[in-house]
């Protein structure tokens, strides 16, 4: 299956630089103020060269990059831009799937089946995908096209913003052979064992027999061997679209009090909840954005302990979230978005859900309740930071477990 992979490098940084062009080329670190007990969400290439890594504590990032520009992460804005990217890609191909298992937004797989009849060749399709994203978001992605997901991902990593990388059919192995095995989606333990055996390039692993690879690394090794040989026929599956309701109001005059924000929120929520698509539906999350007179955006995300569809319970949750908040500058407009809608009886579940799915759903529901109760994420997930480091503390990092 011919697949395209698109991504915007350092997506949160790219979004911030789009809003503030003076940040381009600067050592930007996104996650919060240096004195906060939080982790780095993303950093610019310049900060990366100084030693900053995603998942690193902000205080350590400051010590490695003292001249860094530290910004608060605006997750609602990043989700909004990623959603705009997805809608733009839908205009080119009906097969668009966000990359799953990634803590970074702005990455998509696109199925190319049936598009050759509309476009003359795959390069024209890749250029159409790039134009769609640029027109919708003013961001320029990197694009790779190849047989299967993994080869498409690897080709996009090797591409540039102005030149999509097209791997001809049947040539995935020729392209992947010289790439480092670090790009393989395998466990840290397998990466360690590959280094111990002196296997640095994918071509070295591909040259072994599949039986020998499976005997040494098990099913994980055989799966990696298949990926290198282009034996990756997993289809691109578009996700179910969730309803997002958004409304905005401009204030008669700039305001600085939370009472004005609550009054604007009441007005916007009254309008949103009166829409026909809200009938017999409940929302699990709300994003609130205040546009300040200096052009910056103040935002908060509210996850409800229980799904809500009535005005007063939603406002109560918002009051608790902004009880101690202040605006850095007067507000000239307010925007409300209600997200994660589902039926009145709760989230739909498969007819025969697996035990793993049930367990994951219960875990995520508990995390949402904890976040709603305490107003912040107290659960973290472990991510790889520097798996090659000899210092154990640097191999992994903790980042907020957002659901």
ABEGO torsion letter per residue (X at the ends): XBBBBBBBBGAAAAAAAAABAAABGBBBBBGEBAABBBBBABBBAAAAAAGBBBGBBAAAAAAABAABBBBBBBAAAAAAAAAAAAAAAAAABABBBBBBGBABBGBBBBBABGAAAABABAAAAAAAAAAAAAAAAGBBBBBBBBBEAAAAAAAAAABBAABBBBBBBGAAAAAAAABBAAABBBBAAAAAAAAAAGBABAAAAAABBAAAAAAAAEAAAAAAAAAAAGBBABBBBBBBBBBBBBBBBBBABBBABAAAAAAAAAAAAAAAAABAAABGBBBABBBBBBBBAAGBBBBBBBBBABBBABAAAAAAAAAAAAAABBBABBBABBBBBBBGBBBAAEBBBBABBBAAAAAAAAAAAAAAAAAAAAGBBABBBBBBABAABABAAAABBBBBBBX
